[in-house]
């Protein structure tokens, strides 16, 4: 009977040892799974950030091109308006000089 008890205790000790080994393997597998998941999450995050930066750069480039085109149009309109103003000044300069001279000389227009 003691031999049966000793065999049972020995079997239980071996079972407990196997159970501890299985727990350790499960724990290691969980740790590896967590590490793999974290690595995947970091890679996905880096990819998302990279894509977002690429999209943002494209949008900034498009906005810059649109702003430059609008600025060019405004500058061209300003140059046309300035040219018209300068032409008007040139056309009226002689008449203004005549009016000023006649006023200074006391002549009425």
Residue pairs with C-beta under 8 A, 6 or more apart in sequence:
99 109
102 108
102 109
103 109
